[in-house]
Amino acid sequence: MAGDAPVLHATGDVSRVEAPVTVKAYMMCAFASFGGIFFGFDSGYINGVIGMKYFIHMHTGLPYELLDGTDAQVASFTLPSWQKSLIVSILSCGTFFGAIIAGDLADFIGRRTTIILGCIVFIVGVILQTASSSGLGLIVPGRLVAGFGVGFVSATIIMYMSEICPKKVRGALVSGYQFCITIGLLLASCVDYATQDRLDTGSYRIPIAIQMLWAIILAVGLFLLPESPRYFVKRGQLDRAAKSLSSLRGQPQDSEYIEQELAEIVANHEYELQVTPQGSYFNSWANCFKGGLRNPASNLRRTILGTSLQMMQQWTGVNFIFYFGTTFFQDLGTISNPFLIGLITTLVNVCSTPISFWTMEKVGRRPLLVWGALGMIVCQFIVAIAGTVDGDNPNTVKAEIAFICIFIFFFATTWGPGAWVVIGEIYPLPIRSRGVGLSTASNWLWNCIIAVITPYMVGTDQGNLGPKVFYVWGSLCIFAFIYAYFLIPETKGLSLEQVDRMLEETTPRTSAAWKPHTTFAADMGLTDKGTLAPEIVQDVERKGSVV
């Protein structure tokens, strides 16, 4: 494909808008999900660290002898609520801004390069945290810097995976990202469990420093992977897009399969540019909020859908368990080894998530989110009622833990991966990087809010809600159930370009029955020779833009 107007064979057959994929290509797409490991590890290690004896002693000066005293003295051996809140939430503050910045960087320097840059920033933050010895002077700014890196990665990697993965397994592969998050959480729990009794700086430095390994592996691996072909289409670099797509699909660059898939991406991008013309930098952000609320395909409706979906994921309260589970179980005073319970809940999360690899494509996104919310509601209220009525009974506490694990099962198989899958699919190419960035920023904003307020809700020196906090999470899950039923569309089995067309022609409750009936290439213009109209190709190349 050389010259001023590359010739792209196109098709009106909806079954041929994506090239066949080899096993090697599947593995290339799957590797990107590895980014979830250091995201999960970074989110999870702090749960154990803030409950470690040495860490508490170092930051409060409380003597170890309190642990051998009365129940009240043992309960008093803990970080103040304000310190827990600051240490945990500052990471989410950094990720919020990092995710928004990533919306720009992903279009300026590319999806892959933004992820690699995020790994480098993350490593700097980890070094600062590892160097901390006393006080909050290094660990807080270190977690803030690391947060920027996690924000870059978490916002961009979902978009990168959605853009490179084959449509038939896109949901499963993006769910693999959530699975890697759970692996990271589990590894963090294991390391915390192993170092919890150390009475030196190694107790917290080891869990912190290990994170650098995951970032290095991800950065090196992505350096060897191709850039997203849709990024090159947005930049008007169709030759590079064809080369990238050829590598991802394991097909020759000049094969008809590659040209037909590329032609569909190009035609869809040209269509979206006609619907939402590009302009200045500020206009590119304003485009995310154009259109009416009643139109399911409008950019405004999609942006609200993506940001509110991530908000609802945080409202489920699952990160209360993974951020504050250890200290929460300690404060209950009825559990002998809260670190072990934290490890068990994390293990349930890991073992449950792979189920979504199959259900995400066979059952669909919409049913999983609806029924998953309902399951979480039941579990949350059982825990809240049991803990309120008979919370001092050890058998009741065991039942609470069991239903917390069942709640985690429902989350891990539905809302955990489902929210990430959907936000990677609903945005058109001209606003995709900003839309996914805003959605991810919403996740981290609410993550931050929950991390800030939760210690004050359950801390024994503050609200001391105990199990009653699950009334809050259960009530919020009711909103998630209603939201999923009325607003979440079904996107399984569709290419990203077909998702655009589906949103234009259906409502969320009728979306599951929609079937592709034409291609963008056919609608935008085919020549008699079965190629995409050259003026479309030339226009996309001419309009190639970072904004």
Backbone torsions as a table, in degrees:
resi	resn	phi	psi	omega
1	MET	NA	89.2	-179.8
2	ALA	-125.6	166.3	178.6
3	GLY	104.8	-179.8	-177.7
4	ASP	-70.9	-28.9	-178.4
5	ALA	-131.6	89.0	179.6
6	PRO	-55.6	140.2	178.9
7	VAL	-90.5	123.0	-179.5
8	LEU	-119.2	115.3	172.9
9	HIS	-66.6	134.3	-177.3
10	ALA	-127.4	176.3	-177.4
11	THR	-150.0	153.6	172.2
12	GLY	-99.4	1.4	-179.8
13	ASP	-85.1	115.1	-175.2
14	VAL	-67.0	-16.1	-179.3
15	SER	-85.6	-5.4	-176.1
16	ARG	-118.3	25.9	-179.5
17	VAL	-88.1	2.8	177.1
18	GLU	-140.6	134.8	-177.8
19	ALA	-72.4	152.1	173.0
20	PRO	-60.5	156.0	-174.2
21	VAL	-125.9	138.4	177.8
22	THR	-88.7	166.4	178.4
23	VAL	-60.7	-40.9	178.1
24	LYS	-59.2	-40.1	179.5
25	ALA	-66.0	-39.3	176.8
26	TYR	-59.4	-42.7	-179.0
27	MET	-65.7	-35.8	176.9
28	MET	-62.9	-43.2	179.7
29	CYS	-66.9	-38.3	-176.2
30	ALA	-69.8	-29.8	-176.2
31	PHE	-60.5	-34.0	-177.1
32	ALA	-58.3	-26.8	-179.5
33	SER	-66.2	-13.3	179.1
34	PHE	-58.0	-23.4	178.9
35	GLY	-57.0	-24.0	179.4
36	GLY	-66.5	-23.3	-175.9
37	ILE	-65.5	-49.3	-177.5
38	PHE	-76.8	-23.9	171.7
39	PHE	-62.7	-49.2	-179.3
40	GLY	-67.1	-41.5	-179.8
41	PHE	-62.9	-43.8	-178.6
42	ASP	-65.6	-35.5	178.5
43	SER	-73.0	-30.7	-171.5
44	GLY	-92.9	-30.8	-173.3
45	TYR	-64.1	-31.6	-175.2
46	ILE	-66.7	-26.7	178.1
47	ASN	-56.5	-44.8	180.0
48	GLY	-81.2	-36.3	-175.3
49	VAL	-61.7	-42.9	-177.4
50	ILE	-70.9	-7.6	175.3
51	GLY	-105.8	2.3	-178.6
52	MET	-76.1	142.1	-176.3
53	LYS	-59.7	-47.0	-177.1
54	TYR	-66.1	-40.9	-178.8
55	PHE	-62.8	-42.3	178.7
56	ILE	-65.2	-45.4	179.5
57	HIS	-61.4	-41.7	-177.2
58	MET	-64.9	-37.2	-174.5
59	HIS	-94.3	-14.6	-178.2
60	THR	-119.5	-21.2	-176.3
61	GLY	78.0	4.6	-179.6
62	LEU	-65.9	137.2	-179.0
63	PRO	-75.0	148.2	179.3
64	TYR	-64.3	-22.7	-176.7
65	GLU	-60.2	-22.7	179.4
66	LEU	-61.7	-27.3	-178.4
67	LEU	-70.7	-15.3	178.0
68	ASP	-103.2	6.7	-176.1
69	GLY	-93.2	-152.0	-179.6
70	THR	-71.6	170.6	178.8
71	ASP	-59.5	-38.0	179.9
72	ALA	-65.7	-39.4	178.9
73	GLN	-68.1	-41.1	177.2
74	VAL	-61.7	-43.1	-179.4
75	ALA	-65.2	-27.5	-178.6
76	SER	-78.5	-13.3	-179.4
77	PHE	-82.5	80.1	-177.8
78	THR	-157.4	160.2	175.7
79	LEU	-69.4	145.3	173.4
80	PRO	-59.9	151.7	-177.5
81	SER	-57.3	-35.8	-176.8
82	TRP	-67.5	-34.2	178.4
83	GLN	-71.6	-42.7	175.8
84	LYS	-57.8	-45.7	-178.0
85	SER	-60.6	-47.1	-177.1
86	LEU	-66.3	-48.4	-175.6
87	ILE	-62.4	-43.3	-177.0
88	VAL	-75.1	-45.1	-170.9
89	SER	-76.9	-23.1	-175.4
90	ILE	-64.3	-29.2	175.8
91	LEU	-61.9	-45.8	-178.5
92	SER	-65.3	-31.2	175.9
93	CYS	-62.1	-46.1	178.4
94	GLY	-64.8	-40.8	-178.9
95	THR	-66.6	-32.4	177.8
96	PHE	-59.0	-52.4	-179.9
97	PHE	-70.8	-35.0	177.5
98	GLY	-61.9	-39.7	-179.7
99	ALA	-65.8	-39.8	178.9
100	ILE	-66.9	-44.4	178.5
101	ILE	-61.9	-36.4	180.0
102	ALA	-61.6	-29.2	176.5
103	GLY	-59.1	-31.6	175.3
104	ASP	-82.9	-48.6	-174.6
105	LEU	-59.8	-37.4	-177.8
106	ALA	-62.0	-29.0	175.8
107	ASP	-89.0	-28.9	-178.5
108	PHE	-75.8	-50.0	-172.9
109	ILE	-116.9	-3.3	177.6
110	GLY	106.4	156.4	-178.5
111	ARG	-65.6	-50.9	-176.0
112	ARG	-62.3	-44.5	-178.5
113	THR	-65.3	-35.8	178.2
114	THR	-63.8	-40.4	178.7
115	ILE	-64.6	-43.8	179.1
116	ILE	-62.7	-41.9	176.9
117	LEU	-61.5	-39.9	177.8
118	GLY	-60.7	-38.2	177.6
119	CYS	-62.6	-40.9	-179.5
120	ILE	-65.7	-45.8	178.2
121	VAL	-61.1	-41.3	179.7
122	PHE	-60.4	-43.5	-179.6
123	ILE	-61.8	-39.8	176.8
124	VAL	-59.3	-44.4	178.8
125	GLY	-63.1	-39.4	179.3
126	VAL	-65.5	-38.8	178.6
127	ILE	-61.6	-42.5	178.2
128	LEU	-61.8	-43.6	-179.8
129	GLN	-65.3	-41.3	-179.0
130	THR	-64.2	-31.8	-177.6
131	ALA	-77.2	-12.5	-177.5
132	SER	-65.9	141.0	-179.5
133	SER	-126.8	-39.7	178.3
134	SER	-151.7	150.9	-177.6
135	GLY	72.7	-178.2	-176.4
136	LEU	-103.9	10.2	-172.5
137	GLY	-61.9	-28.1	-179.1
138	LEU	-113.3	-35.6	-174.9
139	ILE	-68.7	-35.1	179.5
140	VAL	-70.6	-54.0	176.6
141	PRO	-62.5	-31.7	177.8
142	GLY	-64.0	-42.9	177.6
143	ARG	-69.0	-30.9	176.7
144	LEU	-65.4	-47.5	179.2
145	VAL	-63.8	-45.3	177.7
146	ALA	-59.4	-34.3	177.8
147	GLY	-60.7	-40.0	176.5
148	PHE	-59.5	-43.4	179.2
149	GLY	-63.7	-44.3	177.9
150	VAL	-63.3	-36.7	177.4
151	GLY	-62.4	-44.6	176.4
152	PHE	-56.2	-49.3	-173.9
153	VAL	-70.6	-48.1	-174.0
154	SER	-65.4	-33.8	179.4
155	ALA	-76.1	-39.1	-171.8
156	THR	-86.0	-33.3	-173.1
157	ILE	-70.3	-31.8	176.2
158	ILE	-64.8	-44.1	178.5
159	MET	-65.3	-44.0	179.6
160	TYR	-59.6	-47.0	-179.6
161	MET	-65.5	-43.0	-180.0
162	SER	-61.9	-33.7	-177.4
163	GLU	-80.1	-24.8	-176.6
164	ILE	-103.2	-17.7	-173.9
165	CYS	-79.4	143.6	173.8
166	PRO	-62.7	145.3	-173.2
167	LYS	-62.5	-33.4	-175.1
168	LYS	-68.9	-23.7	-178.3
169	VAL	-126.8	14.4	-177.8
170	ARG	-60.2	-44.9	179.9
171	GLY	-61.6	-40.9	-179.7
172	ALA	-67.0	-43.2	-177.6
173	LEU	-69.9	-39.7	176.8
174	VAL	-68.5	-32.7	173.6
175	SER	-62.3	-28.9	176.0
176	GLY	-60.8	-28.4	175.5
177	TYR	-63.8	-45.8	177.1
178	GLN	-63.7	-37.3	177.9
179	PHE	-61.7	-41.5	178.7
180	CYS	-66.9	-31.0	173.6
181	ILE	-60.7	-44.2	-179.5
182	THR	-67.0	-35.5	175.7
183	ILE	-61.9	-42.7	177.5
184	GLY	-61.2	-42.2	177.5
185	LEU	-62.2	-41.7	-179.6
186	LEU	-66.3	-45.4	178.5
187	LEU	-59.9	-39.7	178.4
188	ALA	-63.0	-42.2	178.8
189	SER	-63.9	-40.3	179.4
190	CYS	-63.9	-44.4	-179.4
191	VAL	-66.8	-44.1	177.1
192	ASP	-58.2	-42.6	-178.9
193	TYR	-63.1	-35.5	-178.0
194	ALA	-75.8	-28.8	-174.1
195	THR	-106.9	-0.6	-171.5
196	GLN	-59.8	-31.9	-174.6
197	ASP	-94.1	0.2	176.8
198	ARG	-68.7	137.7	179.9
199	LEU	-107.8	44.0	175.1
200	ASP	-145.5	-179.7	-176.2
201	THR	-66.1	-17.8	177.6
202	GLY	-61.8	-23.2	-178.8
203	SER	-58.9	-38.4	179.7
204	TYR	-108.1	-25.2	-178.5
205	ARG	-70.0	-35.0	-180.0
206	ILE	-63.5	-50.8	177.6
207	PRO	-59.6	-36.4	-178.7
208	ILE	-69.6	-48.3	-172.9
209	ALA	-67.4	-31.5	-178.1
210	ILE	-59.0	-26.5	-176.9
211	GLN	-58.4	-29.6	-178.5
212	MET	-60.3	-32.4	-179.0
213	LEU	-61.2	-44.0	-178.2
214	TRP	-65.2	-39.6	179.8
215	ALA	-65.5	-39.7	-179.9
216	ILE	-64.9	-44.6	-180.0
217	ILE	-61.0	-44.9	-178.9
218	LEU	-64.4	-45.1	-177.3
219	ALA	-64.1	-44.5	-179.7
220	VAL	-65.8	-43.2	-179.7
221	GLY	-63.3	-43.8	-179.6
222	LEU	-68.1	-28.1	177.2
223	PHE	-60.5	-26.9	-178.4
224	LEU	-92.5	-9.1	-179.6
225	LEU	-92.4	157.2	178.9
226	PRO	-77.2	158.6	173.6
227	GLU	-71.7	160.2	177.8
228	SER	-64.8	128.7	178.2
229	PRO	-63.2	-29.6	179.8
230	ARG	-69.2	-28.8	173.4
231	TYR	-63.9	-43.4	179.7
232	PHE	-66.9	-34.8	175.9
233	VAL	-63.2	-43.4	178.9
234	LYS	-62.2	-32.1	178.0
235	ARG	-84.9	-2.0	179.8
236	GLY	76.3	18.2	-177.7
237	GLN	-104.0	77.3	-170.9
238	LEU	-72.0	-30.9	176.6
239	ASP	-62.9	-44.0	179.2
240	ARG	-69.5	-33.1	176.9
241	ALA	-63.7	-41.9	179.4
242	ALA	-64.9	-40.3	178.9
243	LYS	-64.0	-43.7	179.5
244	SER	-64.3	-45.1	-179.5
245	LEU	-64.2	-38.0	177.5
246	SER	-60.7	-42.2	179.3
247	SER	-66.5	-41.4	-177.7
248	LEU	-70.1	-33.7	-177.1
249	ARG	-95.1	-9.9	180.0
250	GLY	69.3	31.0	-179.4
251	GLN	-121.6	154.2	176.4
252	PRO	-58.8	146.4	-176.3
253	GLN	-63.0	-31.8	-177.9
254	ASP	-94.8	12.5	179.6
255	SER	-72.3	152.3	-179.8
256	GLU	-63.7	-32.4	179.0
257	TYR	-60.2	-48.1	-178.6
258	ILE	-64.3	-43.7	-178.8
259	GLU	-64.7	-38.7	-179.3
260	GLN	-68.3	-41.0	177.6
261	GLU	-66.9	-42.1	178.7
262	LEU	-64.2	-40.0	179.2
263	ALA	-60.6	-38.9	179.1
264	GLU	-67.1	-39.7	177.4
265	ILE	-64.2	-44.1	-179.7
266	VAL	-64.0	-45.4	-178.8
267	ALA	-64.2	-40.8	177.7
268	ASN	-64.3	-40.8	179.6
269	HIS	-64.8	-40.8	177.7
270	GLU	-63.0	-40.9	178.2
271	TYR	-61.4	-46.1	-178.9
272	GLU	-65.7	-34.1	177.6
273	LEU	-67.2	-31.4	176.4
274	GLN	-71.9	-36.4	179.4
275	VAL	-73.1	-42.7	-178.7
276	THR	-129.5	86.6	-178.1
277	PRO	-60.1	142.5	178.1
278	GLN	-83.3	154.3	179.5
279	GLY	-145.9	-128.7	-178.6
280	SER	-74.9	175.2	177.6
281	TYR	-58.1	-46.5	-178.5
282	PHE	-67.4	-33.6	177.6
283	ASN	-66.6	-30.6	179.0
284	SER	-65.7	-33.3	174.4
285	TRP	-76.0	-38.7	-179.7
286	ALA	-63.3	-29.1	179.5
287	ASN	-60.3	-24.9	179.0
288	CYS	-66.2	-17.0	-174.0
289	PHE	-118.4	20.0	179.9
290	LYS	-91.9	149.6	179.2
291	GLY	105.8	175.5	-176.1
292	GLY	-100.7	156.2	179.8
293	LEU	-67.3	-29.4	-176.7
294	ARG	-79.5	-12.3	-179.1
295	ASN	-94.5	110.1	-176.9
296	PRO	-60.5	-21.0	-176.8
297	ALA	-95.8	-3.2	-178.1
298	SER	-68.2	152.4	179.1
299	ASN	-61.8	-38.3	178.9
300	LEU	-61.2	-46.6	-179.0
301	ARG	-63.0	-39.8	179.4
302	ARG	-66.6	-41.2	-180.0
303	THR	-64.7	-43.5	177.5
304	ILE	-63.8	-39.9	178.8
305	LEU	-60.9	-48.4	-177.8
306	GLY	-65.6	-45.8	-177.8
307	THR	-69.4	-39.8	-179.1
308	SER	-73.7	-30.4	177.1
309	LEU	-63.7	-43.1	178.0
310	GLN	-68.5	-34.3	175.1
311	MET	-61.3	-46.0	-179.5
312	MET	-62.8	-36.3	178.6
313	GLN	-59.7	-40.0	177.9
314	GLN	-72.5	-32.3	-179.9
315	TRP	-64.9	-18.8	179.1
316	THR	-62.1	-21.8	178.0
317	GLY	85.9	8.3	-175.8
318	VAL	-64.2	-33.7	-178.5
319	ASN	-74.3	-14.5	170.1
320	PHE	-59.8	-40.6	179.6
321	ILE	-68.6	-43.7	-173.6
322	PHE	-82.9	-23.3	177.5
323	TYR	-89.9	-43.3	-170.6
324	PHE	-122.4	9.8	-176.8
325	GLY	-57.7	-45.4	-177.4
326	THR	-61.2	-50.1	-178.6
327	THR	-70.2	-31.2	176.9
328	PHE	-64.7	-46.0	179.0
329	PHE	-66.5	-33.1	175.8
330	GLN	-63.6	-43.8	-177.1
331	ASP	-67.8	-26.4	177.4
332	LEU	-63.2	-31.5	175.7
333	GLY	74.9	5.9	-177.7
334	THR	-114.8	4.3	-178.0
335	ILE	-117.8	124.5	-174.1
336	SER	-73.6	-32.4	-177.0
337	ASN	-134.5	81.3	-178.5
338	PRO	-62.9	-28.0	177.9
339	PHE	-63.9	-39.0	179.7
340	LEU	-67.1	-39.8	177.8
341	ILE	-63.4	-40.5	176.8
342	GLY	-61.2	-38.4	178.2
343	LEU	-66.2	-38.9	-179.8
344	ILE	-65.5	-46.0	-179.9
345	THR	-62.2	-36.6	177.9
346	THR	-68.4	-38.6	178.8
347	LEU	-64.2	-39.5	175.6
348	VAL	-60.1	-41.2	179.1
349	ASN	-60.5	-44.8	-178.9
350	VAL	-65.3	-47.2	-175.3
351	CYS	-70.6	-25.0	-177.3
352	SER	-83.4	-36.2	-172.1
353	THR	-58.7	-40.1	-179.1
354	PRO	-59.0	-20.7	176.5
355	ILE	-58.4	-33.4	-178.3
356	SER	-68.1	-20.1	177.2
357	PHE	-57.3	-38.3	-179.1
358	TRP	-87.6	-47.7	-174.7
359	THR	-67.4	-30.7	-177.6
360	MET	-61.7	-33.2	-179.5
361	GLU	-96.3	-28.6	-177.9
362	LYS	-89.1	-42.7	-179.9
363	VAL	-88.0	-42.0	179.6
364	GLY	110.5	161.2	-177.8
365	ARG	-68.8	-48.7	-173.3
366	ARG	-61.7	-52.4	179.8
367	PRO	-59.5	-38.0	-179.2
368	LEU	-63.4	-42.4	-178.8
369	LEU	-68.8	-37.5	179.7
370	VAL	-66.9	-55.1	-176.0
371	TRP	-72.5	-30.2	176.1
372	GLY	-63.7	-42.0	177.7
373	ALA	-61.8	-41.7	180.0
374	LEU	-63.0	-43.5	178.1
375	GLY	-61.5	-40.6	179.6
376	MET	-66.6	-36.7	178.3
377	ILE	-58.1	-49.5	-178.4
378	VAL	-59.1	-48.1	-177.5
379	CYS	-64.2	-43.1	-177.5
380	GLN	-61.6	-44.6	-176.9
381	PHE	-72.8	-31.6	174.8
382	ILE	-63.5	-45.0	178.4
383	VAL	-61.8	-44.5	-178.0
384	ALA	-64.1	-46.6	-177.3
385	ILE	-67.5	-45.7	-179.7
386	ALA	-61.9	-44.3	-178.9
387	GLY	-67.4	-31.9	-179.9
388	THR	-75.5	-40.8	-174.8
389	VAL	-78.8	-41.5	-171.8
390	ASP	-142.9	46.0	-172.0
391	GLY	-69.4	-17.4	-178.6
392	ASP	-88.2	-6.8	-179.8
393	ASN	-82.7	120.5	-179.1
394	PRO	-55.9	-34.8	178.7
395	ASN	-68.0	-36.1	176.6
396	THR	-65.8	-40.5	178.7
397	VAL	-61.9	-39.6	177.1
398	LYS	-62.1	-39.7	177.9
399	ALA	-65.6	-39.3	177.1
400	GLU	-59.5	-46.3	-179.9
401	ILE	-61.4	-39.8	179.4
402	ALA	-61.3	-44.3	-178.8
403	PHE	-75.1	-26.1	171.3
404	ILE	-63.9	-40.2	178.0
405	CYS	-66.2	-38.7	177.4
406	ILE	-66.6	-39.2	175.1
407	PHE	-58.4	-44.6	178.7
408	ILE	-62.3	-37.9	176.8
409	PHE	-58.6	-48.3	179.8
410	PHE	-61.9	-41.7	179.6
411	PHE	-64.9	-47.2	-173.4
412	ALA	-65.5	-26.7	-178.3
413	THR	-95.7	-7.7	-175.6
414	THR	-131.1	-81.5	-172.8
415	TRP	-70.2	-29.1	179.4
416	GLY	-57.2	-63.0	178.0
417	PRO	-79.1	-33.1	-172.4
418	GLY	-59.6	-41.4	-178.8
419	ALA	-63.7	-39.3	179.2
420	TRP	-70.0	-38.7	179.9
421	VAL	-61.6	-48.3	-173.9
422	VAL	-65.6	-42.4	-176.5
423	ILE	-67.7	-23.1	177.6
424	GLY	-79.3	-9.8	-173.2
425	GLU	-109.2	-21.7	-165.5
426	ILE	-89.9	-12.5	-175.0
427	TYR	-96.7	139.0	173.5
428	PRO	-72.7	158.0	-173.5
429	LEU	-55.1	-42.2	-177.2
430	PRO	-59.2	-28.5	-179.1
431	ILE	-118.6	10.7	-171.7
432	ARG	-61.4	-45.2	-176.0
433	SER	-65.1	-40.8	178.3
434	ARG	-69.3	-41.2	-178.1
435	GLY	-63.8	-46.8	178.7
436	VAL	-66.6	-36.9	177.2
437	GLY	-62.0	-44.2	178.2
438	LEU	-65.0	-40.3	179.9
439	SER	-63.9	-44.9	179.5
440	THR	-66.8	-38.4	177.0
441	ALA	-61.5	-36.7	177.0
442	SER	-62.3	-42.2	177.5
443	ASN	-56.9	-47.2	-176.1
444	TRP	-75.3	-29.2	176.1
445	LEU	-62.2	-48.1	-179.4
446	TRP	-73.2	-30.0	172.5
447	ASN	-59.5	-43.9	179.7
448	CYS	-65.6	-45.6	-179.1
449	ILE	-59.8	-45.0	-179.2
450	ILE	-66.5	-39.3	179.1
451	ALA	-65.2	-32.5	-180.0
452	VAL	-73.6	-47.0	-170.5
453	ILE	-85.7	-25.9	-174.1
454	THR	-60.3	-44.5	178.4
455	PRO	-58.3	-32.3	178.8
456	TYR	-75.9	-24.7	178.2
457	MET	-76.4	-40.1	-173.1
458	VAL	-111.9	-11.7	-178.2
459	GLY	-59.9	137.8	-179.2
460	THR	-65.9	-19.7	177.4
461	ASP	-94.7	5.7	-179.1
462	GLN	-132.1	-117.5	-176.0
463	GLY	-68.3	-33.3	178.0
464	ASN	51.7	44.8	-179.9
465	LEU	-68.1	-30.0	-176.8
466	GLY	61.0	-138.1	-178.8
467	PRO	-63.4	-17.4	-179.6
468	LYS	-62.9	-18.5	179.1
469	VAL	-61.8	-23.8	179.7
470	PHE	-71.7	-17.5	170.1
471	TYR	-63.1	-38.0	179.8
472	VAL	-65.4	-50.5	-178.2
473	TRP	-64.6	-39.2	179.1
474	GLY	-63.6	-40.8	178.8
475	SER	-65.0	-39.0	178.7
476	LEU	-68.9	-31.3	176.7
477	CYS	-67.5	-26.8	174.4
478	ILE	-61.9	-43.0	176.5
479	PHE	-62.0	-39.3	179.7
480	ALA	-63.3	-38.9	178.5
481	PHE	-63.2	-48.3	179.9
482	ILE	-63.4	-42.3	-179.6
483	TYR	-60.6	-47.4	-178.1
484	ALA	-63.5	-39.7	-177.0
485	TYR	-65.9	-41.5	-173.2
486	PHE	-92.8	-21.0	-168.7
487	LEU	-123.7	-15.6	-175.6
488	ILE	-89.0	122.3	176.3
489	PRO	-84.9	164.0	175.3
490	GLU	-95.6	124.8	-174.5
491	THR	-121.7	4.2	-174.6
492	LYS	-66.3	144.6	175.8
493	GLY	76.0	6.8	-177.7
494	LEU	-112.1	145.7	170.6
495	SER	-70.9	163.8	179.3
496	LEU	-59.8	-33.5	179.1
497	GLU	-71.8	-36.3	177.1
498	GLN	-69.8	-30.3	175.1
499	VAL	-61.2	-40.6	176.5
500	ASP	-56.3	-46.8	-178.3
501	ARG	-68.0	-40.1	179.3
502	MET	-60.7	-42.7	-179.7
503	LEU	-64.6	-29.3	178.8
504	GLU	-73.8	-27.8	-169.0
505	GLU	-109.7	-3.9	-177.0
506	THR	-135.9	177.2	168.7
507	THR	-111.3	164.4	-179.8
508	PRO	-54.3	-39.8	-175.6
509	ARG	-77.2	-15.4	177.5
510	THR	-109.2	1.1	-172.1
511	SER	-66.4	-30.5	-176.1
512	ALA	-63.8	-26.3	-177.7
513	ALA	-86.9	-6.0	-175.1
514	TRP	-73.5	138.6	176.5
515	LYS	-126.4	141.2	177.0
516	PRO	-61.7	137.3	-177.6
517	HIS	-128.0	-8.2	176.9
518	THR	-159.0	170.5	177.9
519	THR	-112.6	157.8	176.3
520	PHE	-66.4	-33.5	179.4
521	ALA	-61.4	-43.1	-179.9
522	ALA	-67.1	-39.3	-178.4
523	ASP	-71.8	-36.2	-176.5
524	MET	-80.8	-26.1	176.2
525	GLY	138.1	115.9	174.1
526	LEU	-111.4	145.0	175.6
527	THR	-83.6	172.4	178.3
528	ASP	-63.3	-23.6	-179.3
529	LYS	-88.0	5.1	178.0
530	GLY	77.7	26.2	176.9
531	THR	-112.0	159.7	177.2
532	LEU	-68.4	137.5	-177.9
533	ALA	-50.8	127.6	-174.4
534	PRO	-60.8	-30.0	-179.8
535	GLU	-66.2	-27.9	177.1
536	ILE	-69.7	-45.8	179.6
537	VAL	-60.7	-45.4	-179.4
538	GLN	-63.9	-38.1	-178.6
539	ASP	-66.5	-41.4	178.8
540	VAL	-65.6	-40.2	177.2
541	GLU	-64.8	-40.4	-178.3
542	ARG	-67.5	-37.3	-176.1
543	LYS	-87.2	0.9	-178.6
544	GLY	-48.4	125.3	-171.1
545	SER	-149.3	153.2	174.4
546	VAL	-85.3	-11.2	179.4
547	VAL	-114.7	NA	NA
